[in-house]
């Protein structure tokens, strides 16, 4: 009920630019209401909804409004329950969205298939600058897809794929991408399983 009332009030607000709802147990209902709010509100640029037990249903509602919102710049959905299905919908929305420059999806369950869809979006999206995908078990398959995207993407400046079970094979794909990419400035790979060969590949790049 609280998130519903807040969302309705925000529909008529034109001054608040950052809305932080993290750790409020708003769930999918709250995410849905925030999505509806984004259709009307033109001032919110940063929306944080981490740790709210939001699953694919909530991600679906938010993805549905992103193509029609040109104000939101940061969307934080970290530490929720979004799977590859929800990540796929958000990724496809980013293909047509031209305002979101930072997306936080760390600590969900998007796995390799979800990372693959996000990577596909990076082939076309020219707005996203920060992408946070730590703790998602994307493993080698996801790492390769993201590396392929980095070979052609020219706008992403920060990528976090920490703690994703990426091994030396994934590291070699990332290293290959770094020889072609000239925009990435920050790369987080801590907590993976690169072992000795992985860092060597990246160092050579």
C-alpha positions in Angstrom: 0.0 0.0 0.0 2.9 2.3 0.8 4.5 2.0 -2.6 1.2 2.5 -4.3 0.5 5.8 -2.5 4.1 6.9 -3.2 3.9 6.1 -6.8 0.7 8.0 -7.3 2.2 11.0 -5.5 5.3 10.8 -7.7 3.2 11.0 -10.8 2.5 14.6 -10.0 5.9 15.5 -8.6 8.4 17.5 -10.7 11.2 18.1 -8.3 12.6 14.8 -7.0 15.3 13.4 -9.3 16.5 10.5 -7.1 14.2 8.0 -5.6 15.8 5.3 -3.4 13.4 2.5 -2.4 16.1 -0.1 -1.5 15.3 -2.7 1.2 11.6 -1.8 1.5 10.0 -5.1 0.5 8.0 -3.5 -2.3 8.0 -6.7 -4.3 6.5 -7.0 -7.8 3.5 -4.9 -6.9 5.8 -2.0 -5.9 7.9 -2.5 -9.1 4.7 -2.4 -11.2 3.6 0.8 -9.6 7.0 2.4 -10.1 6.7 1.4 -13.7 3.4 3.1 -14.1 4.9 6.2 -12.3 7.7 6.3 -14.9 5.1 6.7 -17.7 4.0 10.0 -16.2 6.9 11.4 -14.1 9.5 13.4 -16.0 11.8 14.3 -13.2 13.1 11.0 -11.7 16.6 10.3 -13.1 17.8 7.7 -10.6 15.6 4.9 -9.4 17.0 2.4 -6.9 15.1 -0.7 -6.0 17.7 -3.2 -4.7 16.9 -5.8 -2.1 13.1 -5.8 -2.7 12.3 -9.4 -3.7 11.4 -8.3 -7.2 11.2 -11.1 -9.7 10.6 -11.5 -13.4 7.0 -10.2 -13.1 8.3 -6.9 -11.8 11.1 -6.7 -14.3 8.5 -7.3 -17.0 6.5 -4.3 -15.9 9.5 -2.0 -15.8 10.8 -3.2 -19.1 7.5 -2.4 -20.7 7.8 1.3 -19.8 11.5 1.9 -20.6 10.9 2.4 -24.3 8.5 5.2 -23.4 10.6 6.9 -20.8 13.4 9.3 -21.8 14.3 10.7 -18.4 15.5 7.8 -16.3 19.3 7.5 -16.3 20.0 5.0 -13.6 18.0 1.8 -12.8 19.1 -0.2 -9.8 17.6 -3.7 -9.6 20.5 -5.3 -7.7 20.0 -8.2 -5.2 16.5 -9.1 -6.3 15.1 -12.3 -7.9 15.3 -11.5 -11.5 16.2 -14.6 -13.7 17.3 -14.8 -17.3 13.7 -14.2 -18.4 13.5 -10.8 -16.7 17.0 -9.9 -17.8 15.9 -10.7 -21.4 13.0 -8.3 -21.2 15.1 -5.5 -19.6 17.8 -6.0 -22.2 15.4 -5.8 -25.1 13.9 -2.6 -23.7 17.4 -1.1 -23.6 17.7 -1.6 -27.3 15.1 1.1 -27.8 15.6 3.2 -24.7 17.9 6.2 -25.1 18.3 7.5 -21.6 19.4 4.8 -19.2 23.2 5.0 -18.8 23.6 2.8 -15.7 22.0 -0.5 -15.0 22.5 -2.5 -11.8 21.5 -6.2 -12.0 24.1 -7.7 -9.6 23.0 -10.4 -7.2 20.1 -11.7 -9.2 20.0 -15.0 -11.2 20.3 -14.0 -14.8 22.9 -16.7 -15.5 24.5 -17.3 -18.9 21.4 -16.9 -21.0 20.5 -13.6 -19.3 24.0 -12.3 -19.8 23.8 -13.4 -23.5 20.6 -11.2 -24.0 22.2 -8.3 -22.2 25.2 -8.7 -24.4 23.0 -8.7 -27.5 21.6 -5.4 -26.4 25.1 -3.9 -26.1 25.5 -4.6 -29.8 22.8 -2.0 -30.5 22.6 0.3 -27.5 24.6 3.5 -27.6 23.6 5.0 -24.3 24.6 2.6 -21.5 27.8 3.5 -19.8 27.7 1.4 -16.6 26.7 -2.3 -16.4 26.8 -4.2 -13.1 26.3 -8.0 -13.3 28.2 -9.3 -10.3 27.0 -12.5 -8.5 24.9 -13.8 -11.4 26.6 -17.1 -12.3 27.1 -16.0 -15.9 30.1 -18.3 -16.2 32.1 -18.8 -19.4 29.1 -18.6 -21.8 28.0 -15.3 -20.5 31.6 -14.0 -20.4 32.1 -14.8 -24.1 28.8 -13.1 -25.1 29.8 -10.0 -23.2 33.3 -10.1 -24.6 31.9 -10.3 -28.2 29.7 -7.3 -27.4 32.7 -5.3 -26.1 34.4 -5.8 -29.5 31.7 -3.6 -31.1 30.3 -1.4 -28.3 31.9 2.0 -28.1 30.0 3.6 -25.2 30.3 1.3 -22.1 32.9 2.6 -19.7 32.4 0.4 -16.7 31.6 -3.4 -16.4 31.3 -5.4 -13.2 31.3 -9.2 -13.7 32.7 -10.1 -10.3 32.0 -13.5 -8.6 30.5 -15.1 -11.7 32.4 -18.3 -12.0 34.4 -17.0 -14.9 37.5 -19.2 -15.6 40.5 -18.9 -17.8 38.4 -19.5 -21.0 36.2 -16.5 -20.1 39.3 -14.5 -19.3 40.8 -15.2 -22.7 37.6 -14.0 -24.4 37.6 -10.8 -22.3 41.3 -10.3 -23.1 40.5 -10.6 -26.8 37.8 -7.9 -26.4 40.1 -5.6 -24.6 42.5 -5.5 -27.7 39.6 -4.1 -29.7 37.6 -2.0 -27.3 38.8 1.5 -26.6 35.9 2.9 -24.4 36.0 0.6 -21.3 37.7 2.3 -18.3 36.7 0.1 -15.3 36.5 -3.7 -15.3 35.7 -5.6 -12.2 36.6 -9.3 -12.3 37.3 -10.1 -8.6 36.0 -13.3 -7.1 36.1 -15.4 -10.2 38.3 -18.4 -11.0 40.8 -17.0 -13.5 43.7 -18.8 -12.0 47.2 -18.2 -13.5 46.4 -18.2 -17.2 43.4 -15.8 -16.9 45.3 -12.8 -15.6 48.1 -13.5 -18.0 45.8 -13.2 -20.9 44.3 -10.0 -19.7 47.7 -8.5 -18.9 48.9 -9.1 -22.5 45.8 -7.3 -23.8 
